[in-house]
Amino acid sequence: MGDIDSKDLGKQLEQSNEASSLTAGCSMRPMLRQHKDVVTIKRIDRKLKVGDVVAYKGSGDSVHIVV
């Protein structure tokens, strides 16, 4: 399993509503360790609620996580 770039992530989510990837970057350390931890992103069909962890694509190629 390798890193998913943001374009591939969008395609995977459209096709299967779920995508998994190794993490890249260190902004979430120590909770997520670069190239060691796998995250799975699932598309939801409900309103967000307090406590949800949300991934979104901002400008550029990064996918951000809001806790």
DOVO-40119 format. One line per field, with one value per residue (C-alpha): residue number from 1; chain; x, y, z; residue in one letter. Coordinates in nm, 2 decimals, padded with zeros to 4 digits. Example, Ala and Ser with C-alpha at 12.3 -4.5 7.8 and 13.67 -1.06 7.14 Angstrom:
2
zake	[1|2] .
gudren	[A|A] .
east	[01.23|01.37] .
north	[-00.45|-00.11] .
up	[00.78|00.71] .
torvo	[A|S] .
//
This chain:
67
zake	[1|2|3|4|5|6|7|8|9|10|11|12|13|14|15|16|17|18|19|20|21|22|23|24|25|26|27|28|29|30|31|32|33|34|35|36|37|38|39|40|41|42|43|44|45|46|47|48|49|50|51|52|53|54|55|56|57|58|59|60|61|62|63|64|65|66|67] .
gudren	[A|A|A|A|A|A|A|A|A|A|A|A|A|A|A|A|A|A|A|A|A|A|A|A|A|A|A|A|A|A|A|A|A|A|A|A|A|A|A|A|A|A|A|A|A|A|A|A|A|A|A|A|A|A|A|A|A|A|A|A|A|A|A|A|A|A|A] .
east	[00.00|00.14|00.05|-00.26|-00.24|-00.54|-00.66|-00.65|-00.82|-01.11|-01.14|-01.13|-01.40|-01.63|-01.59|-01.61|-01.69|-01.37|-01.00|-00.70|-00.34|-00.02|00.01|00.25|00.38|00.44|00.17|-00.04|00.25|00.25|-00.10|-00.02|00.33|00.46|00.47|00.38|00.01|-00.27|-00.58|-00.91|-01.13|-01.50|-01.77|-02.07|-02.43|-02.53|-02.48|-02.15|-02.17|-01.94|-01.66|-01.64|-01.30|-01.32|-01.08|-01.09|-00.88|-00.77|-00.57|-00.28|-00.23|-00.28|-00.56|-00.62|-00.77|-00.99|-01.04] .
north	[00.00|00.34|00.70|00.81|01.15|01.37|01.30|00.92|00.97|01.15|00.87|00.60|00.77|00.81|00.44|00.27|00.53|00.43|00.48|00.37|00.50|00.52|00.86|01.12|01.43|01.48|01.73|01.47|01.32|01.15|01.03|00.93|00.83|00.90|00.60|00.36|00.42|00.36|00.58|00.49|00.76|00.69|00.90|00.96|01.03|01.21|01.55|01.59|01.59|01.69|01.44|01.34|01.34|01.51|01.49|01.76|01.86|02.22|02.41|02.21|01.84|01.80|01.63|01.78|01.63|01.83|01.68] .
up	[00.00|-00.09|-00.04|-00.23|-00.39|-00.37|-00.72|-00.67|-00.33|-00.50|-00.76|-00.51|-00.29|-00.60|-00.69|-00.35|-00.09|00.10|00.05|00.26|00.25|00.45|00.62|00.48|00.66|01.03|01.13|01.31|01.52|01.76|01.69|01.33|01.23|00.88|00.65|00.94|01.01|00.77|00.75|00.60|00.47|00.43|00.25|00.48|00.39|00.71|00.87|01.06|01.43|01.72|01.75|01.38|01.22|00.88|00.59|00.32|00.02|00.04|-00.22|-00.37|-00.34|00.04|00.22|00.56|00.87|01.11|01.46] .
torvo	[M|G|D|I|D|S|K|D|L|G|K|Q|L|E|Q|S|N|E|A|S|S|L|T|A|G|C|S|M|R|P|M|L|R|Q|H|K|D|V|V|T|I|K|R|I|D|R|K|L|K|V|G|D|V|V|A|Y|K|G|S|G|D|S|V|H|I|V|V] .
//
